[in-house]
């Protein structure tokens, strides 16, 4: 399954409360992503909470974009990526 890095901008900042409500919101995102065959792995959020870099597995960039639309998220850029693990080289 291809992996994608998705950059998003939230002009007002992204706010996900550390409460049951925040957990429910994340679960809803996961469910809508699944409808497109997309899996959210994790995200990085800038200190000001205005930009996120999210890592997804999905069949195509179009599926990732459709999942974002279902969740009413913007998409600034989608880039297909591969893992580069520096510890892999210690085992050669």
C-alpha positions, 0 to 999 in steps of 0.5 A: 500500500502506498504511503503519503505525506499530506500537508494541511494549513489551518489558518485559525489553528487546529484544536483537538481537545484531550477529552472524550470529545477529541477522541470521538472526533478522531474516531470519526475521521478514521471511520470516514477515511476507511470508506476510501480505503485510507488509514491515518497513521499519525500527524505532526503539528507545528507549534502554532497548530496552523500546519499539519503533516499527516502520514497516511496509507492509501490506494491512491492520492485521489483516495486520500484527497476524497477522504480529506473532503469527507472529513472537511479538511483542506489539502495543501499537498500530497506527496508519496513517500517511502520510509528511510530507516537509519537503523536498517543500515546497522544490520548489514 
